[in-house]
Amino acid sequence: MNAATTVTAVTPLSTADAELLVEAARKAAEAAGVTVSVTVLDAGGHLLAFRRDDRAVLISGETSTRKAYTALQLNAPTADLVDAVQPGGPFHTLPTALDRPLLFIAGGVPVHRDGRLIGALGVGGGAPEQDHGFATAAVESLAV
């Protein structure tokens, strides 16, 4: 294989990485006085870590998972996609076009390493802007 076709391996998102992401998101939420659920998916969309605070609303578990899945599939923060699903937007029919439901509410963030998508994090339970902030802070703390 010559230099032009060499592929550099990227370390996948590990369970240890996922646990760090969950803890960082939880701490950010706790500092804001918000109870949340946090979901971490690997690049294949498989669950690596999940945590729901005792007092978090029950639906936050589902929303955190859907936010992570949406961020992973579209390789974009869900906060950046909200307008795209509004009437007339390029993804207007996308939420109902797939078997697995997407959720276009802020709080899902893709995770990259060396410029490659390796997973996603979703946070649910706070206001959308809060969830996005908690997720973003967690990904930044991983420093991948």
C-alpha positions in Angstrom: 0.0 0.0 0.0 1.5 3.3 -1.0 1.2 6.6 1.1 -1.7 7.8 -1.0 -3.9 4.8 0.0 -2.8 4.4 3.6 -5.7 4.5 6.1 -4.9 5.6 9.6 -6.8 3.8 12.3 -8.8 5.9 14.7 -9.3 4.6 18.2 -13.0 3.9 18.7 -15.0 5.3 21.5 -14.3 3.1 24.5 -16.4 2.2 27.5 -14.0 4.3 29.6 -14.6 7.2 27.3 -18.3 6.8 27.5 -18.2 6.7 31.3 -16.2 9.9 31.3 -18.7 11.6 29.0 -21.6 10.5 31.3 -19.9 11.8 34.4 -18.9 15.1 32.8 -22.5 15.7 31.5 -23.9 14.7 34.9 -21.6 17.1 36.7 -22.4 20.0 34.4 -26.1 19.3 34.9 -25.7 19.0 38.7 -23.9 22.3 38.8 -26.9 23.9 37.1 -29.3 22.1 39.5 -30.8 20.0 36.7 -31.5 16.3 36.8 -30.8 14.5 33.5 -30.4 11.3 31.5 -27.3 10.8 29.5 -26.8 8.3 26.6 -23.6 7.5 24.8 -23.6 5.5 21.6 -20.6 4.2 19.6 -20.1 4.8 15.9 -22.5 1.9 15.0 -25.3 3.3 17.2 -24.8 0.8 19.9 -25.3 1.8 23.6 -22.0 2.2 25.4 -23.3 4.0 28.5 -26.6 5.3 30.0 -27.5 7.0 33.2 -30.7 8.6 34.5 -30.6 10.7 37.6 -33.1 9.5 40.3 -35.3 12.5 40.0 -35.0 13.0 36.2 -38.3 12.9 34.3 -38.8 9.4 32.9 -39.1 10.5 29.3 -35.6 12.0 29.5 -34.1 8.5 29.1 -35.8 8.1 25.7 -35.1 11.7 24.6 -31.4 11.4 25.5 -31.1 8.3 23.4 -32.9 9.7 20.4 -30.9 12.9 20.6 -27.6 10.8 20.6 -28.9 8.7 17.7 -29.9 11.7 15.6 -26.6 13.5 16.2 -24.8 10.3 15.2 -26.8 9.6 12.1 -26.5 13.2 10.8 -23.1 13.9 12.2 -24.2 17.2 13.6 -25.4 18.6 16.9 -29.2 18.4 17.2 -29.2 22.0 18.1 -28.0 22.8 14.6 -30.8 20.7 13.0 -34.0 22.1 14.6 -34.7 24.6 11.8 -34.1 21.9 9.2 -37.2 19.9 10.2 -39.6 22.9 10.2 -42.1 23.1 7.3 -40.2 24.0 4.2 -36.9 22.8 5.7 -34.7 20.3 3.9 -35.4 17.6 6.5 -39.1 18.3 7.1 -40.2 14.7 6.4 -37.1 13.0 7.8 -38.5 12.5 11.4 -41.2 10.2 10.1 -39.4 8.7 7.1 -37.3 6.3 9.1 -38.0 3.2 11.2 -35.9 4.5 14.1 -37.2 7.8 15.4 -35.0 10.8 15.2 -35.4 13.7 17.6 -34.6 17.2 16.5 -34.3 18.9 19.9 -31.0 20.4 21.2 -29.0 18.0 23.4 -27.4 15.6 21.0 -23.7 16.0 20.0 -21.5 13.9 17.8 -18.1 12.8 19.2 -15.1 12.9 16.9 -11.5 11.7 17.2 -8.9 12.7 14.7 -11.6 14.2 12.5 -13.6 10.9 12.4 -17.0 10.3 13.9 -16.7 7.8 16.7 -20.0 8.1 18.5 -22.5 10.5 20.0 -23.8 11.8 23.3 -27.4 12.8 24.2 -28.6 14.6 27.2 -32.3 15.0 28.2 -34.1 16.4 31.1 -33.3 20.1 31.1 -34.4 22.8 28.7 -33.0 22.1 25.2 -30.4 24.8 25.5 -29.2 23.4 28.9 -29.1 19.8 27.5 -27.0 21.1 24.6 -24.6 22.9 27.0 -24.2 19.8 29.2 -23.5 17.6 26.2 -21.1 20.0 24.6 -19.2 20.5 27.9 -18.9 16.7 28.2 -17.5 16.2 24.7 -15.1 19.1 25.3 -13.9 17.5 28.5 -13.1 14.3 26.7 -10.6 16.2 24.5 -10.6 13.5 21.8 
